[in-house]
Amino acid sequence: MFEVVLSVGAAPILLAFLTSFGLCSLFAFAPQLFLNQEHMQNDLSARQAQHKRPTPRIGGAAVIVGLAVAMGVYARAIQADLLWALAAGAVVFAVGLREDIRRDMSPKVRLLAAFVSAALAIMLSGAMVPRFGVPYVDGVVGFLAVGVLITMLWSAGACHALNLIDGLNGLASGYSMMAAAGYFVIGGITGDGDVQLVAALLFVALFGFFVLNWPYGRVFLGDAGAYAIGHVLSWLGIILLARNLEGAGLAVVLILFWPVADTAFAIIRRRLLDKDTDQPDRLHFHHLVVRALRLLTNKQFNPDMLNPAATLVMLPFIAVPITMGVLFWSSGAGALIGLLFFALLFVSTYAFSMDYFKSRRFVVGDLPADVQAQLKGYAVEVSDLSGLVVADSRSTYLTICRRAGEKGWSLISSNEAGAETAVFDQFETDVEAWGYFQAQIG
């Protein structure tokens, strides 16, 4: 089960970890080398920022460099189809890295880069998603055009999805380590030692980042890391499926379940609210968990630790679908039942959380001091759309709230330059207030 990993020894594992950890340490403790002065100033002056020092967004680049260096040194142990499939991720990695450094790549451009990497991976490796493990569906997937389309959506979707769940310290990297562990086990079952090796290298490279990201957020994953790691995770699954006829595609979907479910639900949610699907919001599952922790602990929990605590709460739940994906690797029916169960559980839990925790009221003392002065004497319901918003390297603290007994929602925003906007009781919904804010800054 561990022949290839044992044959190369501990050296590549150690190399991947030390490269990732060393670069992340450099990024974390010498941020002035990697952030321009404007970004550093915005980072430090942002109201209610959880970090107290400039924080580079290129920790994920260290993970990919650590993985690439170790793979390059031990490339002889990795088959060509896997090497080429992963190398194709260089396109989305480069675009993501530019966004992390220059912050001038739109979500559409990054998504396009993910599709380009997916197309290159198909051409260079010759691999595609061959089956889902579901009768009749597999017959359709067998058509070349359908297979290419599904594979490109699979690959680009995984890249984008991992980037969207990167909202808490340790969340995206913790999920990715567990997914890599899942592929490691499946690679042992199927005898794909090179997949095992890459999964092990990815795990330790991610761990080199994780220890500096969780709990204190010394360095962030960034777009380069999130998109490139998503590409690697998607293609480890595709290569396993292409090589092994007994594999069920839906089992791999279970391994990718959390980022895919959160992203799919975000798209549906934004469409139902008549919002653009590429516009960010503060209604992802991890946002609700942070809010729930604050309310369930009666707001006595250290605010700076809500972020990493929420990650600890979520990771065990994220691990369950991954475990089921490993167990049902060769059972399409079992994987389908598991997928439907977890999808229903995800949606119902989210709906309950939105209904319960979003309706809890905050007192004025929970708001920034300048907002307190304007709402003094009122109990206030605060929308989950409130919080720190960073756009075009400018930080704005946004409060969308509704006074007790009033139907209209109010909007109050202030940025690091001291500019303030306040519109009271004029919006029918908090989403309408958010749209007004987006129009003002756009």
N, C-alpha and C positions, 0 to 999 in steps of 0.2 A: 504493500500500500504506500510505502514511503520511499521506494527505491531511488527515484530521481533526486528527491530532496536529500536523502542520505548520501547519495553518490557525490554531490557537489559539496557536502559538508556544511558547517555553520558559517563559513566565510561570506557567502552572498547575503545571508540573513543579517549578519553583523554589518556588512557594508551598506545595505539599504537603510538600516536603522541609523547608523552613525551619520550617513550623508544627510538624511532627512532631519534628524535631531540637531546636527551641527548647523545646518543652514537656518532652521527655524530659530535656534538660539541666537544666531547672528542677527536675523530679522527682528527678533523680540528685544534684544538688548542694545542694538545700534540702529534704531528705526530711522535716524536722520540720514542714513545712507540710502534709504529706499523710499522715503516720502518727501515730496517737495514741500516747501515752506507753507504754501497755501493749504495743502491737505493737512499738514501738521497742526496749523492754527485752527482750522475748522474742527479737527478731531478733538482738540483740547477745550475749545470754547463751546462745544455743543452742550446745551442744557440737559441735565439729568443723564448724561452719558455714563454708562456703567464702567468704562475704563478711564483711568486718570492719566494716561500717557499716550502718545501717538502710537497707533497700532497698525502695522503693515498688513495688507490684505493679500499677501503672497505666500502664506504658509503652505498652501496646496501646491505651489510650484516646487517647493522643497520636497514634498512627497513624491511628485512625479520625477524629479531629478534623481532622488534616491532610488526609485524603482527602475528608472532607465539606466542608471550607472550599473546597478547590480545585474540587470538583464543583459546589458552590453558585455560585461565581463564574462558572463556564463551563457552567452547566446547559443553555444553549441548544444546545450541541454534543452533548447526550446524549438519546437517544430516551426517551419516557415509560415504556415497559415496563421498561427497565433502571433508570431513576431510581426508580420505585415499588418494584421488586423489592428494590433495595438499601436504600431507606428503611424497608422493613418490618423490617430487622435492628435497628432502634432498640429493639425490645422486649427481645431477648436481650442487647443491649449494656447496657441500663439495669440489668437483673437481674445481669449479670456485674459491672458497676461497683459495685453495692451489695455484692456478695460481696467484691470487692477492698478496699473501704473498711471495711465493717462485719463481714464474714466470718460472715454469718448466713443465707446462701442455700444450701440443701442441693443436692447433685448432681441430685436428682429435680426440684427447682424450676427449676434452670437448664436441664435438658433439656426440661422443659415449655415454658419460655420460647422455646427454640429451635424447638419445634413450632409455637408461636403465631406466631413470625416467619415460619416457612415457610408457614403457612396464609394469613397476611396477604399475603405475596408472591404467592401464587397468585391471590388475589382481586384484588389491585391491578394486577398486570401481565398477568393472563390467560395466563401461560406455565406449562407443565408439561414434564416429561421426555417427549418424544414417541416416542422409539425408542432401542433399544440397538444396532441394526445387525445383529441376529441374526434370521434367518427364524423364523416361528412365535411367537417371544417377542414380537416387535414387534406381532403381531396382538393379543396379550393386553394389552400396554401401552396399546394404542389405546383400550381401554374407559375411560370417564371415571373411575370409582371406582378402578380400578387405577392409572391415571396420577396421580391425586391422592395416593394412598397412597405410591407410589414416590417422587414428588417431595418429599413431606413427610419421608419417611425419608432421602432423599438429602440434603436441606438440613439437617435437624436432626442427622443422623449426621455430616456434615462439620464442623459446629460443635463437636460433642462430641469428635470424633476429633482435631481440631487442638489442643484443650485438653489431651488426653491425651498428645500427643507433646511438649508444652512442658515438657521435663524437663532440657534442657541449654541453656547459653548459646548463643544463635544458631540452635538447631535448628528451632524452629517458624517463626521469622522467615525463616531461610535457605530452608527449604522453600517458604514462602509467596511469597518473591521469585521463586523458580524457577517456581512454578506461575503466577504473574502474567506472567512472561516467556513461558511457553507459551501463555497466552491471547492475549497481545499478537501473537504470530506467527500464531495461528489467525485472529484478527480481521483481520489483514492479508490472509490467504488468502481469507477470505470477504467482505471489503469492509466489515466492521462496525467502522467507525472509532471509534464511541463506546465499544465494548468495548475497543479498543486504548487509547483515552484513559484509561479507568478503570483498566485493567491497568497502564499506565505510572504513573499517579498512585499506585496502591497500591504499586507497586515502590519508588518513591522515598520514599514515606512510611514504608514498612518499613525502608528503608535508613537513614533518620534515626534509627530506633530501634536498628537492628542495630549501628551503630558505638558505641553506649553499652552495649549488652547483651553483645556479644562483643568480647574474651574475658573481661572482668573482671566482668560482671554488675552494672553500676552501676544498672540499672533492669530490672525484670522485665515480661514481657508482660501477665500477669494474665488473669483470666477474661473481663473485658470485651473485651479485645483478641482473645484466642484465639477466643471464640465469634463475635464480630462479623466478624473476618477470615475465619473458616470460612464464615459466611453469604455474604460477598461472593464468595469463591472458588467456592462451589457455584452461586450464581446467575449468575455470568459464564458458566459452562458451560451452565446450563439455557437462558439467553437465546440463546446461540449455537446450541444444538440446535433451539430453537423457531423460530428465524429461517431456518435453513439445512437443507433437506431431505436434503442429501448427508451431513450430519454423523452420526457413529456415537456413541451414548451411551457405549459401552465405551471409546472413545478418551478421553472426558472422565474416566471412571473411572480410566484409567491416569494422568492428571494428578493425580488425588486419591489415587493408590494408596497412598502410604506411610502417611498418617494412618489411612486406612480399613483397611488390612491390619493395622496394629498394634492398632487398636481391636477389629476383628473377632476377631483371634487372642486378645486379652486376655479378651474375653467368653467365648470357647470354653474358654480355659485355666481361668478362674475357675469356670465351670460344671462342668468335669471334676473340679475340686478341691473342689466343693460350697461355693464361696464366693459371696457376693453380688456381682453384676456391677458394682455401683457402689462397691465397696470398693477403695481403692487398694492397689497392691502395688509391689514393687521388682523386677519381672520383665519390664518392657518391654524392647524391643530395645536402647534406648540405655543401659539399666542394664548389660546384658551387655557392650556395647562398652566402657564405662568399666572394668569389671572385667577385660576381656580386655587392654586397654591396660596396666593396672597389672601384670598377670602377664607379658605378653609383653615388657615393658621391665624385667623383673626387679625391679619395685618401686623403680626408681631415678628414675622420672619425678617431677617436682614435683607433689605431690598437688593443689595448687591449680590446676594446668593440665590435669589429666585431663579435666575437664568440657569446656572449649573444644576440646581436642585431639580428643575423641570426636566433636564436631560436625564438625570438618574431615574426619575419617575417613568419616563417614556421608553428608555432602552429595553427593559424587560418585555414590554408589550411589542416592541418592534422585532424582538428576537423570535417571537412565537411563529409568525408566518415564515420566517427564514428556516426555522427548524422543520416546519411542516413541508416546505419545499424540498428539503433534503430527504425527508422520510418518504415523500411521494414522488421522488425523482423519476421512477419508471411507471407511475400510475397516473394516467391522465384523468381517470374518473375521480380518484382520491384528491388530486390537485384541484380539479374543478369544484368539488364540494368544499374543499378548504378555502378556495378563492372566493366563492359565493358567501360563505360564512363570514370571512374576515371583512369583505366589502360591506355586508349588512351591518356587522358590528361597528365598523368605522363610521358609517353614515349615521346610525342610530345614536352612537356615543357622542358624535359631533353635534347632532341636533339637540340632544338632551343638554349638553354643556352650553350651547348657545342660548337655549331657553332659560336655563337655571342661572348660570353665572353672569350672563350679560344683563340680566334683570336685577342683579344685586346693586344696591345703591351705595355710593361713596358719600362721605361727608365732605364739606368744603376743605377741611384740613388735609385731604389727600392730594389736593391740586397744588400747582406752583403758586408761590406767594402773590404774584401779580394777578393771577386768576382769582385767588381767594378774595382779594380786595374788591373785585367786580361782582362777585357772587355771594358776598357776605350775608349770612342770615338764611341761606337756602340749603336744603339737601339737594344733592345733584347726582344724576345718573350719567356716568361717563361712558361714551362709546368706545368699543375696542379699536376703532379707527384712530383714536387719539394716540399721541406719542411723538417720538423723535422721527422726523422725516428728513432724509438727506437726498437732495436733488441738485445736480450740477455743482457738486462740491460745496453746497450751502446747506447749513443745518437749521431747521425750523422746528420749534416745539409746538405741536398742534393739540388743542383740546376741543373735542366735539362733545357737547354735553346737553342735558335737558334738566331744567329746574323742576323740582318736585311740584306736581300739580299743573304743569304746563305741557301743552301738546307740541309746541315748536322746539326744534333743536337749535342750539347756538354754536357758533364757531369762534374760537379765539386762537390766534397764532402769533408767535413772536420769534424773530431770528437773532443770530449772534450779533447782527449790526444794530439791534434795538428797534427795528421796524415792527410794528404791531398792527394786526387786523382783528376787529371784533364785530361780529354780526349776531345779534341776539334774537332768538325766538322766531327766526325767519324761514327755517327749513322744516319740511314735513317729516323727513327721515334723516338719520345720520349719514346715510349713503349720499343723499342730495347735498349735504354739507361738505362731505368729502369731495364730491364732484366740483363744487364751487371752489374749494381750496386748490384742486388740481388745475382748474382753469386759471387761477390767479398766478400760480407759479410757472405755468406752462407757456 
